[in-house]
């Protein structure tokens, strides 16, 4: 998730199943995905500029 820890490990530590973890923390996970997408886009743009 945002911390880089796998969802399975987070669920295990808080005593939930992965399904429960995703159901209750879906908004946080979605924000994390948006951040990851932005980082990927930034890296791709940088790589395109270097290759020119």
mmCIF file of the N, C-alpha and C atoms, coordinates in Angstrom:
data_MODEL
# 
_entry.id   MODEL 
# 
loop_
_atom_site.group_PDB 
_atom_site.id 
_atom_site.type_symbol 
_atom_site.label_atom_id 
_atom_site.label_alt_id 
_atom_site.label_comp_id 
_atom_site.label_asym_id 
_atom_site.label_entity_id 
_atom_site.label_seq_id 
_atom_site.pdbx_PDB_ins_code 
_atom_site.Cartn_x 
_atom_site.Cartn_y 
_atom_site.Cartn_z 
_atom_site.occupancy 
_atom_site.B_iso_or_equiv 
_atom_site.pdbx_formal_charge 
_atom_site.auth_seq_id 
_atom_site.auth_comp_id 
_atom_site.auth_asym_id 
_atom_site.auth_atom_id 
_atom_site.pdbx_PDB_model_num 
ATOM 1   N N  . UNK A 1 1  ? 0.848   -1.147  0.000   1.00 0.00 ? 1  UNK A N  1 
ATOM 2   C CA . UNK A 1 1  ? 0.000   0.000   0.000   1.00 0.00 ? 1  UNK A CA 1 
ATOM 3   C C  . UNK A 1 1  ? 0.902   1.221   0.000   1.00 0.00 ? 1  UNK A C  1 
ATOM 4   N N  . UNK A 1 2  ? 0.485   2.329   0.541   1.00 0.00 ? 2  UNK A N  1 
ATOM 5   C CA . UNK A 1 2  ? 1.306   3.526   0.466   1.00 0.00 ? 2  UNK A CA 1 
ATOM 6   C C  . UNK A 1 2  ? 2.685   3.324   1.067   1.00 0.00 ? 2  UNK A C  1 
ATOM 7   N N  . UNK A 1 3  ? 2.775   2.515   2.090   1.00 0.00 ? 3  UNK A N  1 
ATOM 8   C CA . UNK A 1 3  ? 4.048   2.285   2.761   1.00 0.00 ? 3  UNK A CA 1 
ATOM 9   C C  . UNK A 1 3  ? 4.952   1.343   1.986   1.00 0.00 ? 3  UNK A C  1 
ATOM 10  N N  . UNK A 1 4  ? 4.420   0.671   0.990   1.00 0.00 ? 4  UNK A N  1 
ATOM 11  C CA . UNK A 1 4  ? 5.183   -0.307  0.242   1.00 0.00 ? 4  UNK A CA 1 
ATOM 12  C C  . UNK A 1 4  ? 5.091   -1.715  0.813   1.00 0.00 ? 4  UNK A C  1 
ATOM 13  N N  . UNK A 1 5  ? 4.359   -1.863  1.916   1.00 0.00 ? 5  UNK A N  1 
ATOM 14  C CA . UNK A 1 5  ? 4.168   -3.174  2.526   1.00 0.00 ? 5  UNK A CA 1 
ATOM 15  C C  . UNK A 1 5  ? 3.038   -3.882  1.792   1.00 0.00 ? 5  UNK A C  1 
ATOM 16  N N  . UNK A 1 6  ? 3.191   -5.171  1.570   1.00 0.00 ? 6  UNK A N  1 
ATOM 17  C CA . UNK A 1 6  ? 2.171   -5.906  0.825   1.00 0.00 ? 6  UNK A CA 1 
ATOM 18  C C  . UNK A 1 6  ? 0.849   -5.932  1.590   1.00 0.00 ? 6  UNK A C  1 
ATOM 19  N N  . UNK A 1 7  ? -0.266  -5.890  0.866   1.00 0.00 ? 7  UNK A N  1 
ATOM 20  C CA . UNK A 1 7  ? -1.575  -5.956  1.517   1.00 0.00 ? 7  UNK A CA 1 
ATOM 21  C C  . UNK A 1 7  ? -1.743  -7.201  2.388   1.00 0.00 ? 7  UNK A C  1 
ATOM 22  N N  . UNK A 1 8  ? -1.158  -8.310  1.966   1.00 0.00 ? 8  UNK A N  1 
ATOM 23  C CA . UNK A 1 8  ? -1.273  -9.538  2.758   1.00 0.00 ? 8  UNK A CA 1 
ATOM 24  C C  . UNK A 1 8  ? -0.627  -9.366  4.128   1.00 0.00 ? 8  UNK A C  1 
ATOM 25  N N  . UNK A 1 9  ? 0.515   -8.709  4.172   1.00 0.00 ? 9  UNK A N  1 
ATOM 26  C CA . UNK A 1 9  ? 1.205   -8.486  5.445   1.00 0.00 ? 9  UNK A CA 1 
ATOM 27  C C  . UNK A 1 9  ? 0.439   -7.510  6.328   1.00 0.00 ? 9  UNK A C  1 
ATOM 28  N N  . UNK A 1 10 ? -0.093  -6.446  5.730   1.00 0.00 ? 10 UNK A N  1 
ATOM 29  C CA . UNK A 1 10 ? -0.889  -5.483  6.496   1.00 0.00 ? 10 UNK A CA 1 
ATOM 30  C C  . UNK A 1 10 ? -2.106  -6.187  7.091   1.00 0.00 ? 10 UNK A C  1 
ATOM 31  N N  . UNK A 1 11 ? -2.811  -6.962  6.290   1.00 0.00 ? 11 UNK A N  1 
ATOM 32  C CA . UNK A 1 11 ? -4.002  -7.682  6.763   1.00 0.00 ? 11 UNK A CA 1 
ATOM 33  C C  . UNK A 1 11 ? -3.637  -8.634  7.898   1.00 0.00 ? 11 UNK A C  1 
ATOM 34  N N  . UNK A 1 12 ? -2.560  -9.339  7.750   1.00 0.00 ? 12 UNK A N  1 
ATOM 35  C CA . UNK A 1 12 ? -2.139  -10.285 8.791   1.00 0.00 ? 12 UNK A CA 1 
ATOM 36  C C  . UNK A 1 12 ? -1.860  -9.564  10.100  1.00 0.00 ? 12 UNK A C  1 
ATOM 37  N N  . UNK A 1 13 ? -1.183  -8.441  10.034  1.00 0.00 ? 13 UNK A N  1 
ATOM 38  C CA . UNK A 1 13 ? -0.816  -7.713  11.251  1.00 0.00 ? 13 UNK A CA 1 
ATOM 39  C C  . UNK A 1 13 ? -2.008  -7.097  11.969  1.00 0.00 ? 13 UNK A C  1 
ATOM 40  N N  . UNK A 1 14 ? -3.023  -6.697  11.217  1.00 0.00 ? 14 UNK A N  1 
ATOM 41  C CA . UNK A 1 14 ? -4.196  -6.106  11.872  1.00 0.00 ? 14 UNK A CA 1 
ATOM 42  C C  . UNK A 1 14 ? -5.281  -7.133  12.150  1.00 0.00 ? 14 UNK A C  1 
ATOM 43  N N  . UNK A 1 15 ? -5.034  -8.377  11.749  1.00 0.00 ? 15 UNK A N  1 
ATOM 44  C CA . UNK A 1 15 ? -5.981  -9.444  12.050  1.00 0.00 ? 15 UNK A CA 1 
ATOM 45  C C  . UNK A 1 15 ? -7.194  -9.486  11.147  1.00 0.00 ? 15 UNK A C  1 
ATOM 46  N N  . UNK A 1 16 ? -7.049  -8.997  9.929   1.00 0.00 ? 16 UNK A N  1 
ATOM 47  C CA . UNK A 1 16 ? -8.144  -9.010  8.956   1.00 0.00 ? 16 UNK A CA 1 
ATOM 48  C C  . UNK A 1 16 ? -7.771  -9.900  7.779   1.00 0.00 ? 16 UNK A C  1 
ATOM 49  N N  . UNK A 1 17 ? -8.776  -10.268 7.030   1.00 0.00 ? 17 UNK A N  1 
ATOM 50  C CA . UNK A 1 17 ? -8.508  -10.909 5.743   1.00 0.00 ? 17 UNK A CA 1 
ATOM 51  C C  . UNK A 1 17 ? -8.156  -9.803  4.747   1.00 0.00 ? 17 UNK A C  1 
ATOM 52  N N  . UNK A 1 18 ? -7.582  -10.194 3.629   1.00 0.00 ? 18 UNK A N  1 
ATOM 53  C CA . UNK A 1 18 ? -7.274  -9.202  2.599   1.00 0.00 ? 18 UNK A CA 1 
ATOM 54  C C  . UNK A 1 18 ? -8.560  -8.564  2.080   1.00 0.00 ? 18 UNK A C  1 
ATOM 55  N N  . UNK A 1 19 ? -9.627  -9.354  1.961   1.00 0.00 ? 19 UNK A N  1 
ATOM 56  C CA . UNK A 1 19 ? -10.911 -8.818  1.479   1.00 0.00 ? 19 UNK A CA 1 
ATOM 57  C C  . UNK A 1 19 ? -11.421 -7.714  2.400   1.00 0.00 ? 19 UNK A C  1 
ATOM 58  N N  . UNK A 1 20 ? -11.337 -7.937  3.703   1.00 0.00 ? 20 UNK A N  1 
ATOM 59  C CA . UNK A 1 20 ? -11.784 -6.919  4.665   1.00 0.00 ? 20 UNK A CA 1 
ATOM 60  C C  . UNK A 1 20 ? -10.887 -5.690  4.563   1.00 0.00 ? 20 UNK A C  1 
ATOM 61  N N  . UNK A 1 21 ? -9.598  -5.906  4.460   1.00 0.00 ? 21 UNK A N  1 
ATOM 62  C CA . UNK A 1 21 ? -8.663  -4.796  4.335   1.00 0.00 ? 21 UNK A CA 1 
ATOM 63  C C  . UNK A 1 21 ? -9.026  -3.923  3.137   1.00 0.00 ? 21 UNK A C  1 
ATOM 64  N N  . UNK A 1 22 ? -9.240  -4.550  1.981   1.00 0.00 ? 22 UNK A N  1 
ATOM 65  C CA . UNK A 1 22 ? -9.581  -3.784  0.788   1.00 0.00 ? 22 UNK A CA 1 
ATOM 66  C C  . UNK A 1 22 ? -10.947 -3.112  0.891   1.00 0.00 ? 22 UNK A C  1 
ATOM 67  N N  . UNK A 1 23 ? -11.903 -3.771  1.516   1.00 0.00 ? 23 UNK A N  1 
ATOM 68  C CA . UNK A 1 23 ? -13.234 -3.183  1.639   1.00 0.00 ? 23 UNK A CA 1 
ATOM 69  C C  . UNK A 1 23 ? -13.196 -1.921  2.487   1.00 0.00 ? 23 UNK A C  1 
ATOM 70  N N  . UNK A 1 24 ? -12.472 -1.938  3.592   1.00 0.00 ? 24 UNK A N  1 
ATOM 71  C CA . UNK A 1 24 ? -12.473 -0.803  4.504   1.00 0.00 ? 24 UNK A CA 1 
ATOM 72  C C  . UNK A 1 24 ? -11.453 0.274   4.137   1.00 0.00 ? 24 UNK A C  1 
ATOM 73  N N  . UNK A 1 25 ? -10.421 -0.110  3.420   1.00 0.00 ? 25 UNK A N  1 
ATOM 74  C CA . UNK A 1 25 ? -9.378  0.859   3.104   1.00 0.00 ? 25 UNK A CA 1 
ATOM 75  C C  . UNK A 1 25 ? -9.262  1.132   1.612   1.00 0.00 ? 25 UNK A C  1 
ATOM 76  N N  . UNK A 1 26 ? -10.329 0.893   0.885   1.00 0.00 ? 26 UNK A N  1 
ATOM 77  C CA . UNK A 1 26 ? -10.310 1.058   -0.572  1.00 0.00 ? 26 UNK A CA 1 
ATOM 78  C C  . UNK A 1 26 ? -9.935  2.476   -0.981  1.00 0.00 ? 26 UNK A C  1 
ATOM 79  N N  . UNK A 1 27 ? -10.388 3.491   -0.250  1.00 0.00 ? 27 UNK A N  1 
ATOM 80  C CA . UNK A 1 27 ? -10.068 4.877   -0.614  1.00 0.00 ? 27 UNK A CA 1 
ATOM 81  C C  . UNK A 1 27 ? -8.578  5.135   -0.501  1.00 0.00 ? 27 UNK A C  1 
ATOM 82  N N  . UNK A 1 28 ? -7.968  4.629   0.552   1.00 0.00 ? 28 UNK A N  1 
ATOM 83  C CA . UNK A 1 28 ? -6.523  4.812   0.715   1.00 0.00 ? 28 UNK A CA 1 
ATOM 84  C C  . UNK A 1 28 ? -5.768  4.081   -0.380  1.00 0.00 ? 28 UNK A C  1 
ATOM 85  N N  . UNK A 1 29 ? -6.229  2.906   -0.731  1.00 0.00 ? 29 UNK A N  1 
ATOM 86  C CA . UNK A 1 29 ? -5.582  2.132   -1.787  1.00 0.00 ? 29 UNK A CA 1 
ATOM 87  C C  . UNK A 1 29 ? -5.730  2.849   -3.116  1.00 0.00 ? 29 UNK A C  1 
ATOM 88  N N  . UNK A 1 30 ? -6.914  3.416   -3.364  1.00 0.00 ? 30 UNK A N  1 
ATOM 89  C CA . UNK A 1 30 ? -7.141  4.147   -4.616  1.00 0.00 ? 30 UNK A CA 1 
ATOM 90  C C  . UNK A 1 30 ? -6.203  5.348   -4.704  1.00 0.00 ? 30 UNK A C  1 
ATOM 91  N N  . UNK A 1 31 ? -6.038  6.089   -3.600  1.00 0.00 ? 31 UNK A N  1 
ATOM 92  C CA . UNK A 1 31 ? -5.119  7.227   -3.605  1.00 0.00 ? 31 UNK A CA 1 
ATOM 93  C C  . UNK A 1 31 ? -3.702  6.755   -3.906  1.00 0.00 ? 31 UNK A C  1 
ATOM 94  N N  . UNK A 1 32 ? -3.340  5.624   -3.351  1.00 0.00 ? 32 UNK A N  1 
ATOM 95  C CA . UNK A 1 32 ? -2.012  5.075   -3.581  1.00 0.00 ? 32 UNK A CA 1 
ATOM 96  C C  . UNK A 1 32 ? -1.818  4.738   -5.057  1.00 0.00 ? 32 UNK A C  1 
ATOM 97  N N  . UNK A 1 33 ? -2.832  4.192   -5.684  1.00 0.00 ? 33 UNK A N  1 
ATOM 98  C CA . UNK A 1 33 ? -2.752  3.860   -7.101  1.00 0.00 ? 33 UNK A CA 1 
ATOM 99  C C  . UNK A 1 33 ? -2.610  5.120   -7.944  1.00 0.00 ? 33 UNK A C  1 
ATOM 100 N N  . UNK A 1 34 ? -3.334  6.163   -7.577  1.00 0.00 ? 34 UNK A N  1 
ATOM 101 C CA . UNK A 1 34 ? -3.226  7.415   -8.314  1.00 0.00 ? 34 UNK A CA 1 
ATOM 102 C C  . UNK A 1 34 ? -1.810  7.967   -8.210  1.00 0.00 ? 34 UNK A C  1 
ATOM 103 N N  . UNK A 1 35 ? -1.232  7.886   -7.022  1.00 0.00 ? 35 UNK A N  1 
ATOM 104 C CA . UNK A 1 35 ? 0.130   8.370   -6.820  1.00 0.00 ? 35 UNK A CA 1 
ATOM 105 C C  . UNK A 1 35 ? 1.114   7.541   -7.655  1.00 0.00 ? 35 UNK A C  1 
ATOM 106 N N  . UNK A 1 36 ? 0.940   6.241   -7.651  1.00 0.00 ? 36 UNK A N  1 
ATOM 107 C CA . UNK A 1 36 ? 1.808   5.362   -8.436  1.00 0.00 ? 36 UNK A CA 1 
ATOM 108 C C  . UNK A 1 36 ? 1.690   5.692   -9.922  1.00 0.00 ? 36 UNK A C  1 
ATOM 109 N N  . UNK A 1 37 ? 0.478   5.921   -10.400 1.00 0.00 ? 37 UNK A N  1 
ATOM 110 C CA . UNK A 1 37 ? 0.277   6.273   -11.814 1.00 0.00 ? 37 UNK A CA 1 
ATOM 111 C C  . UNK A 1 37 ? 0.998   7.574   -12.152 1.00 0.00 ? 37 UNK A C  1 
ATOM 112 N N  . UNK A 1 38 ? 0.934   8.546   -11.257 1.00 0.00 ? 38 UNK A N  1 
ATOM 113 C CA . UNK A 1 38 ? 1.617   9.819   -11.491 1.00 0.00 ? 38 UNK A CA 1 
ATOM 114 C C  . UNK A 1 38 ? 3.126   9.621   -11.546 1.00 0.00 ? 38 UNK A C  1 
ATOM 115 N N  . UNK A 1 39 ? 3.660   8.801   -10.658 1.00 0.00 ? 39 UNK A N  1 
ATOM 116 C CA . UNK A 1 39 ? 5.097   8.538   -10.660 1.00 0.00 ? 39 UNK A CA 1 
ATOM 117 C C  . UNK A 1 39 ? 5.527   7.836   -11.945 1.00 0.00 ? 39 UNK A C  1 
ATOM 118 N N  . UNK A 1 40 ? 4.729   6.888   -12.394 1.00 0.00 ? 40 UNK A N  1 
ATOM 119 C CA . UNK A 1 40 ? 5.047   6.167   -13.629 1.00 0.00 ? 40 UNK A CA 1 
ATOM 120 C C  . UNK A 1 40 ? 5.027   7.125   -14.816 1.00 0.00 ? 40 UNK A C  1 
ATOM 121 N N  . UNK A 1 41 ? 4.008   7.963   -14.894 1.00 0.00 ? 41 UNK A N  1 
ATOM 122 C CA . UNK A 1 41 ? 3.928   8.940   -15.985 1.00 0.00 ? 41 UNK A CA 1 
ATOM 123 C C  . UNK A 1 41 ? 5.135   9.863   -15.974 1.00 0.00 ? 41 UNK A C  1 
ATOM 124 N N  . UNK A 1 42 ? 5.513   10.330  -14.793 1.00 0.00 ? 42 UNK A N  1 
ATOM 125 C CA . UNK A 1 42 ? 6.668   11.216  -14.668 1.00 0.00 ? 42 UNK A CA 1 
ATOM 126 C C  . UNK A 1 42 ? 7.934   10.513  -15.156 1.00 0.00 ? 42 UNK A C  1 
ATOM 127 N N  . UNK A 1 43 ? 8.124   9.274   -14.755 1.00 0.00 ? 43 UNK A N  1 
ATOM 128 C CA . UNK A 1 43 ? 9.311   8.514   -15.168 1.00 0.00 ? 43 UNK A CA 1 
ATOM 129 C C  . UNK A 1 43 ? 9.321   8.282   -16.676 1.00 0.00 ? 43 UNK A C  1 
ATOM 130 N N  . UNK A 1 44 ? 8.166   7.985   -17.246 1.00 0.00 ? 44 UNK A N  1 
ATOM 131 C CA . UNK A 1 44 ? 8.089   7.769   -18.692 1.00 0.00 ? 44 UNK A CA 1 
ATOM 132 C C  . UNK A 1 44 ? 8.408   9.044   -19.462 1.00 0.00 ? 44 UNK A C  1 
ATOM 133 N N  . UNK A 1 45 ? 7.902   10.168  -18.991 1.00 0.00 ? 45 UNK A N  1 
ATOM 134 C CA . UNK A 1 45 ? 8.200   11.442  -19.647 1.00 0.00 ? 45 UNK A CA 1 
ATOM 135 C C  . UNK A 1 45 ? 9.689   11.742  -19.575 1.00 0.00 ? 45 UNK A C  1 
ATOM 136 N N  . UNK A 1 46 ? 10.289  11.501  -18.430 1.00 0.00 ? 46 UNK A N  1 
ATOM 137 C CA . UNK A 1 46 ? 11.722  11.739  -18.269 1.00 0.00 ? 46 UNK A CA 1 
ATOM 138 C C  . UNK A 1 46 ? 12.521  10.840  -19.192 1.00 0.00 ? 46 UNK A C  1 
ATOM 139 N N  . UNK A 1 47 ? 12.124  9.582   -19.294 1.00 0.00 ? 47 UNK A N  1 
ATOM 140 C CA . UNK A 1 47 ? 12.840  8.642   -20.156 1.00 0.00 ? 47 UNK A CA 1 
ATOM 141 C C  . UNK A 1 47 ? 12.717  9.043   -21.623 1.00 0.00 ? 47 UNK A C  1 
ATOM 142 N N  . UNK A 1 48 ? 11.555  9.540   -22.010 1.00 0.00 ? 48 UNK A N  1 
ATOM 143 C CA . UNK A 1 48 ? 11.377  9.995   -23.395 1.00 0.00 ? 48 UNK A CA 1 
ATOM 144 C C  . UNK A 1 48 ? 12.270  11.181  -23.709 1.00 0.00 ? 48 UNK A C  1 
ATOM 145 N N  . UNK A 1 49 ? 12.422  12.084  -22.745 1.00 0.00 ? 49 UNK A N  1 
ATOM 146 C CA . UNK A 1 49 ? 13.265  13.265  -22.966 1.00 0.00 ? 49 UNK A CA 1 
ATOM 147 C C  . UNK A 1 49 ? 14.731  12.880  -23.084 1.00 0.00 ? 49 UNK A C  1 
ATOM 148 N N  . UNK A 1 50 ? 15.163  11.903  -22.306 1.00 0.00 ? 50 UNK A N  1 
ATOM 149 C CA . UNK A 1 50 ? 16.560  11.457  -22.347 1.00 0.00 ? 50 UNK A CA 1 
ATOM 150 C C  . UNK A 1 50 ? 16.851  10.761  -23.671 1.00 0.00 ? 50 UNK A C  1 
ATOM 151 N N  . UNK A 1 51 ? 15.886  10.025  -24.188 1.00 0.00 ? 51 UNK A N  1 
ATOM 152 C CA . UNK A 1 51 ? 16.124  9.249   -25.408 1.00 0.00 ? 51 UNK A CA 1 
ATOM 153 C C  . UNK A 1 51 ? 16.079  10.098  -26.674 1.00 0.00 ? 51 UNK A C  1 
ATOM 154 N N  . UNK A 1 52 ? 15.734  11.343  -26.560 1.00 0.00 ? 52 UNK A N  1 
ATOM 155 C CA . UNK A 1 52 ? 15.667  12.224  -27.750 1.00 0.00 ? 52 UNK A CA 1 
ATOM 156 C C  . UNK A 1 52 ? 16.991  12.783  -28.121 1.00 0.00 ? 52 UNK A C  1 
# 
